[in-house]
């Protein structure tokens, strides 16, 4: 199991490592609680973006 945020670059990395022959599939497993340190970072980023937009 891998967090979705860590999968965004996986397809590119896999193709690079396998000379374009690698493939994968994903299937939703479950929601899980975000660790406090990561959630604080996400909230802070969202607040900054909201302030910039007005």
PDB file with SEQRES, HELIX, SHEET and CRYST1 records, atoms N, CA, C and O in Angstrom:
SEQRES   1 A   54  UNK UNK UNK UNK UNK UNK UNK UNK UNK UNK UNK UNK UNK          
SEQRES   2 A   54  UNK UNK UNK UNK UNK UNK UNK UNK UNK UNK UNK UNK UNK          
SEQRES   3 A   54  UNK UNK UNK UNK UNK UNK UNK UNK UNK UNK UNK UNK UNK          
SEQRES   4 A   54  UNK UNK UNK UNK UNK UNK UNK UNK UNK UNK UNK UNK UNK          
SEQRES   5 A   54  UNK UNK                                                      
HELIX    1 AA1 UNK A    4  UNK A    6  5                                   3    
HELIX    2 AA2 UNK A   10  UNK A   17  1                                   8    
HELIX    3 AA3 UNK A   36  UNK A   53  1                                  18    
CRYST1    1.000    1.000    1.000  90.00  90.00  90.00 P 1           1          
ATOM      1  N   UNK A   1       0.841  -1.170   0.000  1.00  0.00           N  
ATOM      2  CA  UNK A   1       0.000   0.000   0.000  1.00  0.00           C  
ATOM      3  C   UNK A   1       0.884   1.231   0.000  1.00  0.00           C  
ATOM      4  O   UNK A   1       1.876   1.307   0.725  1.00  0.00           O  
ATOM      5  N   UNK A   2       0.507   2.191  -0.825  1.00  0.00           N  
ATOM      6  CA  UNK A   2       1.286   3.409  -0.986  1.00  0.00           C  
ATOM      7  C   UNK A   2       0.330   4.593  -1.025  1.00  0.00           C  
ATOM      8  O   UNK A   2      -0.714   4.506  -1.672  1.00  0.00           O  
ATOM      9  N   UNK A   3       0.652   5.698  -0.354  1.00  0.00           N  
ATOM     10  CA  UNK A   3      -0.188   6.889  -0.462  1.00  0.00           C  
ATOM     11  C   UNK A   3      -0.234   7.388  -1.908  1.00  0.00           C  
ATOM     12  O   UNK A   3       0.769   7.344  -2.620  1.00  0.00           O  
ATOM     13  N   UNK A   4      -1.389   7.856  -2.329  1.00  0.00           N  
ATOM     14  CA  UNK A   4      -1.561   8.329  -3.704  1.00  0.00           C  
ATOM     15  C   UNK A   4      -0.572   9.442  -4.047  1.00  0.00           C  
ATOM     16  O   UNK A   4      -0.083   9.507  -5.175  1.00  0.00           O  
ATOM     17  N   UNK A   5      -0.279  10.302  -3.101  1.00  0.00           N  
ATOM     18  CA  UNK A   5       0.648  11.411  -3.353  1.00  0.00           C  
ATOM     19  C   UNK A   5       2.028  10.918  -3.778  1.00  0.00           C  
ATOM     20  O   UNK A   5       2.761  11.638  -4.456  1.00  0.00           O  
ATOM     21  N   UNK A   6       2.382   9.714  -3.390  1.00  0.00           N  
ATOM     22  CA  UNK A   6       3.687   9.168  -3.747  1.00  0.00           C  
ATOM     23  C   UNK A   6       3.677   8.439  -5.090  1.00  0.00           C  
ATOM     24  O   UNK A   6       4.718   7.964  -5.543  1.00  0.00           O  
ATOM     25  N   UNK A   7       2.516   8.348  -5.725  1.00  0.00           N  
ATOM     26  CA  UNK A   7       2.395   7.615  -6.986  1.00  0.00           C  
ATOM     27  C   UNK A   7       2.436   8.503  -8.224  1.00  0.00           C  
ATOM     28  O   UNK A   7       2.497   7.990  -9.342  1.00  0.00           O  
ATOM     29  N   UNK A   8       2.404   9.818  -8.051  1.00  0.00           N  
ATOM     30  CA  UNK A   8       2.308  10.716  -9.202  1.00  0.00           C  
ATOM     31  C   UNK A   8       3.465  10.563 -10.177  1.00  0.00           C  
ATOM     32  O   UNK A   8       3.262  10.655 -11.387  1.00  0.00           O  
ATOM     33  N   UNK A   9       4.653  10.334  -9.683  1.00  0.00           N  
ATOM     34  CA  UNK A   9       5.821  10.243 -10.559  1.00  0.00           C  
ATOM     35  C   UNK A   9       6.188   8.783 -10.870  1.00  0.00           C  
ATOM     36  O   UNK A   9       7.137   8.529 -11.612  1.00  0.00           O  
ATOM     37  N   UNK A  10       5.456   7.847 -10.317  1.00  0.00           N  
ATOM     38  CA  UNK A  10       5.815   6.433 -10.427  1.00  0.00           C  
ATOM     39  C   UNK A  10       5.821   5.922 -11.865  1.00  0.00           C  
ATOM     40  O   UNK A  10       6.735   5.194 -12.251  1.00  0.00           O  
ATOM     41  N   UNK A  11       4.828   6.285 -12.660  1.00  0.00           N  
ATOM     42  CA  UNK A  11       4.748   5.789 -14.043  1.00  0.00           C  
ATOM     43  C   UNK A  11       5.982   6.192 -14.837  1.00  0.00           C  
ATOM     44  O   UNK A  11       6.545   5.379 -15.570  1.00  0.00           O  
ATOM     45  N   UNK A  12       6.398   7.433 -14.694  1.00  0.00           N  
ATOM     46  CA  UNK A  12       7.590   7.911 -15.397  1.00  0.00           C  
ATOM     47  C   UNK A  12       8.834   7.170 -14.929  1.00  0.00           C  
ATOM     48  O   UNK A  12       9.657   6.748 -15.741  1.00  0.00           O  
ATOM     49  N   UNK A  13       8.963   7.015 -13.621  1.00  0.00           N  
ATOM     50  CA  UNK A  13      10.125   6.302 -13.072  1.00  0.00           C  
ATOM     51  C   UNK A  13      10.149   4.844 -13.523  1.00  0.00           C  
ATOM     52  O   UNK A  13      11.206   4.319 -13.873  1.00  0.00           O  
ATOM     53  N   UNK A  14       8.999   4.198 -13.517  1.00  0.00           N  
ATOM     54  CA  UNK A  14       8.922   2.796 -13.919  1.00  0.00           C  
ATOM     55  C   UNK A  14       9.316   2.621 -15.383  1.00  0.00           C  
ATOM     56  O   UNK A  14      10.074   1.712 -15.722  1.00  0.00           O  
ATOM     57  N   UNK A  15       8.807   3.486 -16.242  1.00  0.00           N  
ATOM     58  CA  UNK A  15       9.156   3.393 -17.666  1.00  0.00           C  
ATOM     59  C   UNK A  15      10.643   3.640 -17.889  1.00  0.00           C  
ATOM     60  O   UNK A  15      11.262   3.003 -18.742  1.00  0.00           O  
ATOM     61  N   UNK A  16      11.212   4.559 -17.125  1.00  0.00           N  
ATOM     62  CA  UNK A  16      12.648   4.830 -17.244  1.00  0.00           C  
ATOM     63  C   UNK A  16      13.468   3.612 -16.833  1.00  0.00           C  
ATOM     64  O   UNK A  16      14.460   3.280 -17.482  1.00  0.00           O  
ATOM     65  N   UNK A  17      13.060   2.952 -15.767  1.00  0.00           N  
ATOM     66  CA  UNK A  17      13.810   1.797 -15.262  1.00  0.00           C  
ATOM     67  C   UNK A  17      13.650   0.561 -16.140  1.00  0.00           C  
ATOM     68  O   UNK A  17      14.518  -0.313 -16.142  1.00  0.00           O  
ATOM     69  N   UNK A  18      12.543   0.479 -16.888  1.00  0.00           N  
ATOM     70  CA  UNK A  18      12.261  -0.733 -17.668  1.00  0.00           C  
ATOM     71  C   UNK A  18      12.317  -0.489 -19.172  1.00  0.00           C  
ATOM     72  O   UNK A  18      11.813  -1.296 -19.953  1.00  0.00           O  
ATOM     73  N   UNK A  19      12.918   0.602 -19.573  1.00  0.00           N  
ATOM     74  CA  UNK A  19      13.039   0.962 -20.988  1.00  0.00           C  
ATOM     75  C   UNK A  19      11.672   1.004 -21.679  1.00  0.00           C  
ATOM     76  O   UNK A  19      11.532   0.577 -22.825  1.00  0.00           O  
ATOM     77  N   UNK A  20      10.671   1.524 -20.969  1.00  0.00           N  
ATOM     78  CA  UNK A  20       9.340   1.696 -21.540  1.00  0.00           C  
ATOM     79  C   UNK A  20       8.463   0.466 -21.524  1.00  0.00           C  
ATOM     80  O   UNK A  20       7.340   0.517 -22.025  1.00  0.00           O  
ATOM     81  N   UNK A  21       8.934  -0.647 -20.964  1.00  0.00           N  
ATOM     82  CA  UNK A  21       8.153  -1.890 -20.993  1.00  0.00           C  
ATOM     83  C   UNK A  21       7.342  -2.136 -19.729  1.00  0.00           C  
ATOM     84  O   UNK A  21       6.441  -2.975 -19.727  1.00  0.00           O  
ATOM     85  N   UNK A  22       7.645  -1.425 -18.667  1.00  0.00           N  
ATOM     86  CA  UNK A  22       6.956  -1.661 -17.399  1.00  0.00           C  
ATOM     87  C   UNK A  22       5.547  -1.099 -17.390  1.00  0.00           C  
ATOM     88  O   UNK A  22       5.260  -0.103 -18.055  1.00  0.00           O  
ATOM     89  N   UNK A  23       4.686  -1.733 -16.645  1.00  0.00           N  
ATOM     90  CA  UNK A  23       3.327  -1.231 -16.471  1.00  0.00           C  
ATOM     91  C   UNK A  23       2.882  -1.536 -15.047  1.00  0.00           C  
ATOM     92  O   UNK A  23       3.483  -2.365 -14.363  1.00  0.00           O  
ATOM     93  N   UNK A  24       1.840  -0.871 -14.613  1.00  0.00           N  
ATOM     94  CA  UNK A  24       1.310  -1.092 -13.278  1.00  0.00           C  
ATOM     95  C   UNK A  24      -0.169  -0.752 -13.280  1.00  0.00           C  
ATOM     96  O   UNK A  24      -0.681  -0.186 -14.246  1.00  0.00           O  
ATOM     97  N   UNK A  25      -0.840  -1.091 -12.222  1.00  0.00           N  
ATOM     98  CA  UNK A  25      -2.238  -0.697 -12.066  1.00  0.00           C  
ATOM     99  C   UNK A  25      -2.450  -0.286 -10.614  1.00  0.00           C  
ATOM    100  O   UNK A  25      -1.704  -0.687  -9.721  1.00  0.00           O  
ATOM    101  N   UNK A  26      -3.471   0.514 -10.405  1.00  0.00           N  
ATOM    102  CA  UNK A  26      -3.795   0.962  -9.053  1.00  0.00           C  
ATOM    103  C   UNK A  26      -5.243   0.613  -8.759  1.00  0.00           C  
ATOM    104  O   UNK A  26      -6.100   0.614  -9.644  1.00  0.00           O  
ATOM    105  N   UNK A  27      -5.490   0.317  -7.502  1.00  0.00           N  
ATOM    106  CA  UNK A  27      -6.848   0.041  -7.055  1.00  0.00           C  
ATOM    107  C   UNK A  27      -7.026   0.709  -5.699  1.00  0.00           C  
ATOM    108  O   UNK A  27      -6.185   0.557  -4.813  1.00  0.00           O  
ATOM    109  N   UNK A  28      -8.118   1.449  -5.534  1.00  0.00           N  
ATOM    110  CA  UNK A  28      -8.376   2.118  -4.263  1.00  0.00           C  
ATOM    111  C   UNK A  28      -8.498   1.086  -3.156  1.00  0.00           C  
ATOM    112  O   UNK A  28      -9.173   0.068  -3.307  1.00  0.00           O  
ATOM    113  N   UNK A  29      -7.840   1.361  -2.054  1.00  0.00           N  
ATOM    114  CA  UNK A  29      -7.890   0.457  -0.916  1.00  0.00           C  
ATOM    115  C   UNK A  29      -8.717   1.056   0.218  1.00  0.00           C  
ATOM    116  O   UNK A  29      -9.709   0.467   0.648  1.00  0.00           O  
ATOM    117  N   UNK A  30      -8.309   2.221   0.698  1.00  0.00           N  
ATOM    118  CA  UNK A  30      -9.011   2.834   1.820  1.00  0.00           C  
ATOM    119  C   UNK A  30      -8.516   4.260   2.053  1.00  0.00           C  
ATOM    120  O   UNK A  30      -7.462   4.659   1.558  1.00  0.00           O  
ATOM    121  N   UNK A  31      -9.291   5.005   2.806  1.00  0.00           N  
ATOM    122  CA  UNK A  31      -8.850   6.309   3.281  1.00  0.00           C  
ATOM    123  C   UNK A  31      -8.118   6.077   4.593  1.00  0.00           C  
ATOM    124  O   UNK A  31      -8.393   5.117   5.312  1.00  0.00           O  
ATOM    125  N   UNK A  32      -7.189   6.964   4.891  1.00  0.00           N  
ATOM    126  CA  UNK A  32      -6.461   6.852   6.145  1.00  0.00           C  
ATOM    127  C   UNK A  32      -6.190   8.251   6.667  1.00  0.00           C  
ATOM    128  O   UNK A  32      -6.199   9.217   5.903  1.00  0.00           O  
ATOM    129  N   UNK A  33      -5.955   8.362   7.944  1.00  0.00           N  
ATOM    130  CA  UNK A  33      -5.683   9.647   8.554  1.00  0.00           C  
ATOM    131  C   UNK A  33      -4.305  10.155   8.130  1.00  0.00           C  
ATOM    132  O   UNK A  33      -3.339   9.394   8.070  1.00  0.00           O  
ATOM    133  N   UNK A  34      -4.233  11.456   7.836  1.00  0.00           N  
ATOM    134  CA  UNK A  34      -2.966  12.077   7.448  1.00  0.00           C  
ATOM    135  C   UNK A  34      -2.179  12.378   8.720  1.00  0.00           C  
ATOM    136  O   UNK A  34      -2.745  12.896   9.682  1.00  0.00           O  
ATOM    137  N   UNK A  35      -0.888  12.064   8.743  1.00  0.00           N  
ATOM    138  CA  UNK A  35      -0.077  12.386   9.926  1.00  0.00           C  
ATOM    139  C   UNK A  35      -0.110  13.887  10.231  1.00  0.00           C  
ATOM    140  O   UNK A  35      -0.196  14.704   9.314  1.00  0.00           O  
ATOM    141  N   UNK A  36      -0.042  14.246  11.501  1.00  0.00           N  
ATOM    142  CA  UNK A  36      -0.171  15.634  11.949  1.00  0.00           C  
ATOM    143  C   UNK A  36       0.805  16.569  11.250  1.00  0.00           C  
ATOM    144  O   UNK A  36       0.415  17.661  10.835  1.00  0.00           O  
ATOM    145  N   UNK A  37       2.051  16.171  11.112  1.00  0.00           N  
ATOM    146  CA  UNK A  37       3.064  17.033  10.491  1.00  0.00           C  
ATOM    147  C   UNK A  37       2.701  17.340   9.032  1.00  0.00           C  
ATOM    148  O   UNK A  37       2.860  18.472   8.574  1.00  0.00           O  
ATOM    149  N   UNK A  38       2.223  16.345   8.320  1.00  0.00           N  
ATOM    150  CA  UNK A  38       1.851  16.536   6.915  1.00  0.00           C  
ATOM    151  C   UNK A  38       0.570  17.357   6.805  1.00  0.00           C  
ATOM    152  O   UNK A  38       0.470  18.224   5.937  1.00  0.00           O  
ATOM    153  N   UNK A  39      -0.402  17.099   7.663  1.00  0.00           N  
ATOM    154  CA  UNK A  39      -1.658  17.853   7.597  1.00  0.00           C  
ATOM    155  C   UNK A  39      -1.428  19.326   7.907  1.00  0.00           C  
ATOM    156  O   UNK A  39      -2.061  20.185   7.292  1.00  0.00           O  
ATOM    157  N   UNK A  40      -0.542  19.638   8.840  1.00  0.00           N  
ATOM    158  CA  UNK A  40      -0.233  21.037   9.148  1.00  0.00           C  
ATOM    159  C   UNK A  40       0.356  21.733   7.927  1.00  0.00           C  
ATOM    160  O   UNK A  40       0.030  22.888   7.654  1.00  0.00           O  
ATOM    161  N   UNK A  41       1.212  21.046   7.199  1.00  0.00           N  
ATOM    162  CA  UNK A  41       1.821  21.601   5.992  1.00  0.00           C  
ATOM    163  C   UNK A  41       0.764  21.840   4.910  1.00  0.00           C  
ATOM    164  O   UNK A  41       0.789  22.872   4.240  1.00  0.00           O  
ATOM    165  N   UNK A  42      -0.147  20.907   4.740  1.00  0.00           N  
ATOM    166  CA  UNK A  42      -1.216  21.033   3.739  1.00  0.00           C  
ATOM    167  C   UNK A  42      -2.125  22.213   4.075  1.00  0.00           C  
ATOM    168  O   UNK A  42      -2.491  22.993   3.196  1.00  0.00           O  
ATOM    169  N   UNK A  43      -2.485  22.337   5.343  1.00  0.00           N  
ATOM    170  CA  UNK A  43      -3.369  23.424   5.778  1.00  0.00           C  
ATOM    171  C   UNK A  43      -2.697  24.777   5.576  1.00  0.00           C  
ATOM    172  O   UNK A  43      -3.328  25.715   5.090  1.00  0.00           O  
ATOM    173  N   UNK A  44      -1.429  24.885   5.943  1.00  0.00           N  
ATOM    174  CA  UNK A  44      -0.692  26.136   5.773  1.00  0.00           C  
ATOM    175  C   UNK A  44      -0.607  26.532   4.299  1.00  0.00           C  
ATOM    176  O   UNK A  44      -0.790  27.701   3.959  1.00  0.00           O  
ATOM    177  N   UNK A  45      -0.335  25.577   3.440  1.00  0.00           N  
ATOM    178  CA  UNK A  45      -0.258  25.851   2.000  1.00  0.00           C  
ATOM    179  C   UNK A  45      -1.613  26.329   1.469  1.00  0.00           C  
ATOM    180  O   UNK A  45      -1.667  27.269   0.675  1.00  0.00           O  
ATOM    181  N   UNK A  46      -2.692  25.699   1.895  1.00  0.00           N  
ATOM    182  CA  UNK A  46      -4.033  26.085   1.447  1.00  0.00           C  
ATOM    183  C   UNK A  46      -4.383  27.494   1.919  1.00  0.00           C  
ATOM    184  O   UNK A  46      -4.994  28.262   1.176  1.00  0.00           O  
ATOM    185  N   UNK A  47      -3.999  27.836   3.143  1.00  0.00           N  
ATOM    186  CA  UNK A  47      -4.265  29.180   3.656  1.00  0.00           C  
ATOM    187  C   UNK A  47      -3.518  30.230   2.844  1.00  0.00           C  
ATOM    188  O   UNK A  47      -4.079  31.277   2.521  1.00  0.00           O  
ATOM    189  N   UNK A  48      -2.258  29.962   2.512  1.00  0.00           N  
ATOM    190  CA  UNK A  48      -1.469  30.901   1.717  1.00  0.00           C  
ATOM    191  C   UNK A  48      -2.083  31.089   0.331  1.00  0.00           C  
ATOM    192  O   UNK A  48      -2.168  32.214  -0.162  1.00  0.00           O  
ATOM    193  N   UNK A  49      -2.509  30.000  -0.293  1.00  0.00           N  
ATOM    194  CA  UNK A  49      -3.128  30.085  -1.621  1.00  0.00           C  
ATOM    195  C   UNK A  49      -4.432  30.872  -1.569  1.00  0.00           C  
ATOM    196  O   UNK A  49      -4.735  31.638  -2.483  1.00  0.00           O  
ATOM    197  N   UNK A  50      -5.197  30.685  -0.505  1.00  0.00           N  
ATOM    198  CA  UNK A  50      -6.465  31.399  -0.356  1.00  0.00           C  
ATOM    199  C   UNK A  50      -6.224  32.899  -0.191  1.00  0.00           C  
ATOM    200  O   UNK A  50      -6.956  33.711  -0.758  1.00  0.00           O  
ATOM    201  N   UNK A  51      -5.201  33.272   0.583  1.00  0.00           N  
ATOM    202  CA  UNK A  51      -4.873  34.685   0.781  1.00  0.00           C  
ATOM    203  C   UNK A  51      -4.401  35.326  -0.522  1.00  0.00           C  
ATOM    204  O   UNK A  51      -4.740  36.476  -0.805  1.00  0.00           O  
ATOM    205  N   UNK A  52      -3.631  34.600  -1.309  1.00  0.00           N  
ATOM    206  CA  UNK A  52      -3.122  35.129  -2.570  1.00  0.00           C  
ATOM    207  C   UNK A  52      -4.243  35.375  -3.577  1.00  0.00           C  
ATOM    208  O   UNK A  52      -4.178  36.311  -4.373  1.00  0.00           O  
ATOM    209  N   UNK A  53      -5.263  34.533  -3.535  1.00  0.00           N  
ATOM    210  CA  UNK A  53      -6.384  34.669  -4.466  1.00  0.00           C  
ATOM    211  C   UNK A  53      -7.362  35.755  -4.025  1.00  0.00           C  
ATOM    212  O   UNK A  53      -8.143  36.262  -4.830  1.00  0.00           O  
ATOM    213  N   UNK A  54      -7.312  36.103  -2.749  1.00  0.00           N  
ATOM    214  CA  UNK A  54      -8.165  37.192  -2.263  1.00  0.00           C  
ATOM    215  C   UNK A  54      -9.333  36.708  -1.578  1.00  0.00           C  
ATOM    216  O   UNK A  54     -10.149  37.503  -1.111  1.00  0.00           O  
TER     217      UNK A  54                                                      
END                                                                             
